[in-house]
Amino acid sequence: MDDKTKIEIINKIINISEDYVSLFRESHSSKFVRTKGLCFYVKNANYHYNPVVGDIFRHMGLKKNFSSDYVRDFIDELISDTLKEGVENVKDNPLIIDTFDDVFHEVTVYIPLSGIRMIKEELKIGKIIIKKMTDEIVNEITNNLYLLLRGNPYFSPNDKEKGIQSIVNRYNTFKGKVCAEFKMFGEESIVLKVAKEECENSLDLLRLSSIYLQHKNHNINITLEGELARGYQNTLFFKSNFKYYKLSNELKGHIVDFNISDSEIKYMKEFGIFILSKILEKPDRELTDFERTLLMGVHWFANFPSQKEIENQYLSLMVSLEIFLTPKAGSGEPISNYIAEGASIINEIGIDNRKKLKSKIKDLYKKRSSIVHGSMNNIPTEKDIVTLKNILLTLIWWMIQNSHRFDNKDDLLDFIEDHKFACDILT
């Protein structure tokens, strides 16, 4: 927004301040405002605010990144600034236009992560930068924060330094942590919500990398900090005749962190993690149907180790397989047969190998049905988990490498159907 437009909006704020603001409630439609050290009432606030809200949204290009309540609060602050500066002074020298750029500004979010150890300084995954919070980074943030708080007129003069130091100390706790950095032009609460969503998308790719690098048995669990507690779980047990007793002490939660180093990044590139990363960087409206399918299937696959029960791990893997290869609606063919044929055509070479894999996947799918229908006769084993995991790893690798070839899932299913008839009968 240019300064001329800002001044036009400030003039509307001046009119509201002069004509509709008072220290007392003049009618039931008066809005009570407390902001920036002032309290006042605005008569018929909604009626007078609405045109200004519309102007700000239109000229600042706010769209869905801001709420109308956020903009109304900003108008309250402009009125407060106008009253404190004096209406005539603002008319002559409308310096409060600088407030626009202060309030409607890019927001940077740092979300602490658990289960990651950074060997490198940072790594970009999708719209997120995984970053080691060095002393230099945190000191720069806290120094700027200190200067900001020093200039805050609402701190009590008696304990100002103590209060500022207490806040700065809280920010200093970020030193040494691994954080997800996200930047966006928007309202703080909306930016935080989007940041967490994008962070989970990016962490899915790190979880996928961890599984590919065979870290599942090392009990790695990559999460936002605080979502997975690590600590000791105590259990007391003894024989009923009191001839034997024991206090069990087990370390629960993730044990090993996922290292982000040059060697891990090399394997991540080979698998295609950074192809997925580029897909994540796209605006949602630009994603193809096939890319959405790929990301959704990866999400279910990447999160299977976080499930405690083997049955839930198995279902997560099967859901991933179904997302990738479920047939078109109304195909009339059993889902298990369609999925088994599709995976065997993509994963294997040669008729015999494909027939063996098809048979294996159909057997695995029966165990999925046993879980869903509550049968205990055909439950999956750890070996089944490993088998299904490896089938999916090969399938996901192939889908990533060929993601540029398909616009939607139907294109993939048509590709599989065509390859069912790829061989001629020899006479």
C-alpha positions in Angstrom: 0.0 0.0 0.0 1.4 3.4 -1.0 1.6 6.3 1.5 -1.2 8.2 -0.3 -3.6 5.4 0.3 -2.5 5.1 3.9 -3.1 8.8 4.5 -6.6 8.4 3.1 -7.3 5.6 5.6 -5.8 7.7 8.4 -8.1 10.6 7.5 -11.1 8.2 7.9 -9.6 7.2 11.3 -9.4 10.9 12.2 -13.0 11.4 11.3 -14.0 8.5 13.6 -11.8 9.8 16.4 -13.4 13.3 16.2 -17.0 12.4 15.7 -17.7 9.0 17.3 -15.2 8.5 20.1 -16.0 9.4 23.7 -14.9 8.5 27.2 -18.4 7.4 28.2 -20.9 5.0 26.8 -23.4 7.0 24.8 -25.6 4.2 23.5 -26.0 0.4 23.5 -24.2 0.3 20.1 -21.1 1.8 21.5 -18.0 -0.4 21.5 -15.7 -0.4 24.5 -12.0 -0.3 23.5 -9.0 -0.8 25.7 -5.7 -0.7 23.8 -2.3 0.9 24.1 -2.9 2.4 27.5 -6.2 4.1 26.6 -9.9 3.2 27.3 -12.7 4.7 25.2 -16.0 4.1 23.5 -16.7 4.1 19.7 -20.3 4.8 18.8 -21.7 2.5 16.0 -18.2 1.0 15.6 -19.2 -1.7 13.1 -20.9 0.7 10.8 -17.9 3.1 10.7 -15.3 0.4 10.8 -16.6 -1.7 7.9 -15.5 0.6 5.0 -12.1 1.0 6.6 -11.7 -2.8 7.0 -12.6 -3.2 3.3 -10.0 -0.6 2.3 -7.3 -2.3 4.3 -8.0 -5.8 3.0 -8.1 -4.6 -0.6 -5.1 -2.3 -0.6 -2.9 -4.4 1.7 -3.7 -7.6 -0.2 -4.5 -9.4 3.1 -6.9 -12.2 1.8 -7.3 -15.3 4.0 -4.0 -14.7 5.9 -5.8 -12.2 8.2 -9.2 -12.1 9.9 -11.5 -9.2 10.0 -11.2 -9.1 13.8 -7.5 -8.6 13.5 -8.0 -5.7 11.2 -10.6 -4.2 13.6 -8.2 -4.4 16.4 -5.7 -2.6 14.3 -8.2 0.2 13.7 -8.7 0.4 17.5 -4.9 0.9 17.8 -4.9 3.6 15.1 -7.6 5.5 16.9 -5.7 5.1 20.2 -2.5 6.5 18.5 -4.5 9.3 17.0 -5.9 10.3 20.4 -2.5 10.1 22.1 -0.7 12.1 19.4 -3.6 14.6 19.2 -6.0 14.8 16.2 -4.6 18.1 14.9 -1.0 16.8 15.1 -1.9 13.7 13.1 -3.7 15.8 10.5 -0.5 17.9 10.1 2.0 15.1 10.3 0.4 11.6 9.9 3.5 9.6 11.0 1.3 6.8 12.3 1.2 5.5 8.7 4.4 3.6 9.7 2.2 1.4 11.9 0.8 -0.3 8.8 4.1 -1.8 7.9 4.8 -2.7 11.5 1.5 -4.6 12.0 1.1 -6.1 8.5 4.5 -7.7 8.2 6.1 -11.1 7.5 6.1 -13.3 10.6 8.9 -15.8 11.4 8.0 -18.8 13.5 10.5 -21.2 15.2 8.9 -24.5 16.3 11.2 -26.7 18.4 11.5 -30.3 17.2 12.2 -33.6 18.9 14.0 -36.6 17.6 16.5 -34.7 15.3 20.2 -34.0 15.7 21.6 -31.4 13.2 25.1 -32.0 12.0 24.6 -29.4 9.3 23.4 -25.9 10.1 20.1 -26.1 8.2 18.2 -28.1 5.6 15.2 -26.9 3.6 12.3 -29.4 3.3 9.2 -28.1 1.6 8.3 -24.7 3.0 10.2 -25.4 6.2 13.8 -24.9 7.1 15.1 -27.3 9.7 17.6 -25.2 11.6 20.1 -25.7 14.4 19.5 -22.8 16.9 23.1 -21.7 17.4 24.1 -19.2 20.1 24.6 -16.6 17.3 21.1 -17.0 16.0 19.4 -16.9 19.4 21.6 -14.0 20.6 20.5 -11.9 17.5 16.9 -12.6 18.3 17.2 -11.8 22.0 19.2 -8.6 21.4 16.5 -7.3 19.1 13.9 -8.4 21.6 15.7 -6.6 24.4 15.8 -3.3 22.4 12.1 -3.7 21.6 11.2 -4.3 25.3 13.4 -1.4 26.4 11.2 0.9 24.3 7.9 -0.5 25.6 6.3 2.3 27.6 3.9 -0.1 29.4 6.5 -1.8 31.5 6.5 -0.7 35.2 9.6 1.5 35.7 10.4 -0.1 39.0 10.9 -3.7 37.8 11.5 -3.0 34.1 15.0 -4.5 33.8 14.0 -7.6 35.9 10.9 -8.1 33.7 12.8 -7.7 30.5 15.5 -10.1 31.6 12.9 -12.7 32.6 11.4 -12.7 29.1 14.8 -12.7 27.4 15.8 -15.8 29.5 12.8 -17.7 28.2 14.0 -17.1 24.6 17.5 -18.1 25.6 16.2 -21.7 26.2 16.1 -22.1 22.4 19.9 -22.3 22.3 21.0 -25.7 21.1 17.6 -26.8 20.0 16.6 -28.0 16.5 13.7 -25.9 15.2 11.5 -25.6 12.1 11.7 -22.1 10.7 8.7 -20.9 8.8 8.0 -17.4 7.3 4.7 -16.0 6.1 2.9 -12.7 5.7 -0.1 -13.0 7.9 -1.8 -12.7 11.3 0.2 -14.3 14.0 -2.4 -17.0 15.0 -3.0 -17.9 11.4 0.7 -18.1 10.6 1.3 -20.4 13.6 -1.5 -22.7 12.5 -0.1 -22.9 8.9 3.4 -23.3 10.2 2.5 -26.4 12.2 0.7 -27.9 9.2 3.6 -27.3 6.9 6.0 -28.5 9.6 4.1 -31.9 9.8 4.2 -32.1 6.0 8.0 -31.7 6.1 8.5 -34.0 9.0 6.7 -36.7 7.0 9.6 -36.6 4.6 12.2 -36.9 7.4 10.2 -39.8 8.8 10.1 -41.4 5.4 13.9 -40.9 5.2 14.4 -42.5 8.6 12.4 -45.6 7.5 14.3 -45.8 4.2 17.6 -45.6 6.1 16.5 -48.6 8.3 16.2 -46.6 11.5 12.9 -48.1 12.6 14.6 -50.6 15.0 16.5 -47.7 16.6 13.3 -46.2 17.8 13.5 -42.8 16.1 10.4 -40.7 16.5 10.5 -37.2 14.9 7.8 -34.9 16.3 7.1 -31.3 17.4 8.6 -30.8 20.9 6.3 -31.8 23.7 4.2 -34.2 21.6 6.2 -37.2 22.6 7.5 -37.4 26.1 10.7 -39.2 26.9 11.4 -40.4 30.4 11.4 -43.4 32.8 8.3 -45.5 33.3 8.3 -47.3 36.7 6.4 -50.5 37.3 6.2 -52.4 40.6 5.5 -56.1 40.5 5.8 -58.9 43.0 4.7 -62.5 43.8 1.5 -62.7 45.8 3.3 -64.5 48.6 5.8 -61.6 48.8 8.7 -64.0 48.1 9.8 -61.9 45.1 9.4 -58.3 44.0 10.9 -55.9 41.5 10.7 -52.3 40.5 11.0 -52.1 36.7 12.5 -48.9 35.3 12.2 -48.5 31.5 13.2 -45.6 29.3 10.3 -44.8 27.1 10.0 -42.5 24.1 12.4 -41.9 21.3 16.0 -43.1 22.1 18.0 -42.2 19.0 17.8 -38.9 17.2 17.7 -38.8 13.4 21.1 -37.2 12.3 20.9 -34.7 9.5 24.4 -34.9 7.9 25.9 -35.0 4.5 25.8 -38.8 4.3 22.0 -38.9 5.2 21.3 -36.1 2.7 23.1 -38.1 0.0 20.7 -41.1 0.6 17.7 -38.8 0.9 18.5 -37.4 -2.6 18.9 -40.9 -4.0 15.4 -41.9 -2.7 13.8 -38.7 -4.0 13.1 -36.8 -0.8 13.9 -33.5 -2.4 11.6 -34.2 -5.3 8.8 -34.4 -2.7 10.3 -31.3 -1.0 9.8 -29.3 -4.2 6.2 -30.6 -4.4 5.6 -29.4 -0.8 6.9 -25.9 -1.8 4.1 -25.5 -4.4 0.9 -23.5 -3.4 -1.9 -25.9 -2.7 -3.9 -24.8 -5.7 -1.0 -25.8 -8.0 -0.7 -29.4 -6.8 -1.8 -32.0 -9.3 -4.2 -34.8 -8.2 -1.4 -37.3 -8.5 0.9 -35.1 -6.2 -1.9 -34.9 -3.6 -2.3 -38.7 -3.7 1.5 -39.2 -3.4 1.8 -36.8 -0.4 -1.2 -38.4 1.4 0.1 -41.9 0.9 3.5 -40.9 2.1 1.9 -39.3 5.2 0.3 -42.6 6.2 3.4 -44.6 5.5 5.8 -42.2 7.3 3.8 -42.2 10.5 3.3 -46.0 10.9 6.3 -46.4 13.4 4.6 -43.9 15.8 1.7 -46.3 16.3 2.2 -48.4 19.5 0.2 -51.5 18.5 1.3 -53.7 15.7 -2.3 -53.8 14.4 -2.3 -50.0 14.0 1.1 -50.0 12.3 -0.2 -52.6 9.9 -3.4 -50.6 9.1 -1.4 -47.4 8.5 0.7 -49.3 6.0 -2.3 -50.8 4.3 -4.1 -47.4 4.1 -1.0 -46.0 2.4 -1.1 -48.9 -0.2 -4.8 -48.4 -0.7 -4.4 -44.6 -1.3 -1.9 -45.3 -4.0 -3.6 -48.2 -5.8 -7.3 -48.3 -5.0 -9.2 -48.8 -8.3 -11.6 -46.4 -9.9 -15.1 -46.3 -8.5 -17.3 -48.8 -10.2 -14.5 -50.9 -11.6 -16.2 -54.1 -10.3 -12.9 -55.7 -9.4 -12.0 -56.7 -5.8 -9.7 -54.1 -4.2 -7.3 -56.7 -2.9 -6.8 -58.1 -6.4 -6.4 -54.7 -8.0 -3.9 -53.5 -5.4 -1.9 -56.7 -5.6 -1.6 -56.6 -9.4 -0.7 -52.9 -9.4 2.1 -53.2 -6.8 3.5 -56.4 -8.4 3.6 -54.8 -11.9 5.5 -51.7 -10.6 7.7 -53.5 -8.1 8.8 -56.6 -10.0 10.2 -57.7 -13.3 9.1 -61.0 -14.9 5.9 -63.0 -14.8 7.0 -65.4 -12.1 8.2 -62.7 -9.7 5.0 -60.7 -10.3 2.8 -63.7 -9.6 4.6 -64.4 -6.3 4.4 -60.8 -5.2 0.7 -60.6 -6.1 -0.1 -63.7 -4.1 1.9 -62.4 -1.1 0.1 -59.0 -1.2 -3.3 -60.8 -1.3 -2.3 -62.8 1.8 -1.2 -59.6 3.5 -4.5 -57.9 2.6 -6.5 -60.8 4.3 -4.7 -59.9 7.5 -5.9 -56.3 7.1 -9.4 -57.6 6.8 -8.9 -59.8 10.0 -8.0 -56.7 12.0 -10.9 -54.6 10.7 -13.5 -57.4 11.3 -12.1 -58.3 14.8 -10.8 -61.7 13.9 -7.9 -63.1 15.9 -7.2 -66.0 13.6 -5.0 -64.2 11.1 -3.3 -61.3 12.8 -0.1 -59.7 11.3 3.4 -60.4 12.7 6.5 -58.3 12.9 7.7 -60.1 9.7 4.5 -59.0 7.9 5.2 -55.4 8.9 8.7 -55.6 7.5 7.5 -57.2 4.3 4.7 -54.7 3.8 7.1 -51.8 4.6 9.6 -52.9 2.0 6.9 -53.3 -0.7 5.8 -49.8 0.0 9.3 -48.4 0.0 9.9 -49.7 -3.5 6.5 -48.5 -4.6 6.9 -45.0 -3.1 10.4 -44.7 -4.7 9.0 -45.5 -8.1 6.1 -43.1 -7.7 8.4 -40.3 -6.7 10.7 -40.9 -9.6 7.8 -40.9 -12.0 5.7 -38.2 -10.4 6.3 -35.9 -13.4 4.6 -38.4 -15.8 1.1 -38.4 -14.2 -1.4 -35.6 -13.7 -3.8 -37.6 -11.6 -4.2 -41.0 -10.0 -6.3 -42.3 -12.9 -3.3 -41.8 -15.2 -1.3 -44.2 -12.9 -4.1 -46.8 -12.8 -4.4 -46.6 -16.7 -0.7 -47.1 -16.9 -0.9 -50.2 -14.8 -3.9 -51.5 -16.8 -1.9 -51.0 -20.1 1.0 -53.0 -18.7 -1.3 -55.9 -17.9 -1.6 -56.4 -21.7 2.0 -55.6 -22.6 3.0 -59.1 -23.6 1.9 -60.8 -26.9 1.1 -64.5 -26.9 3.6 -66.4 -29.0 2.4 -68.9 -31.6 
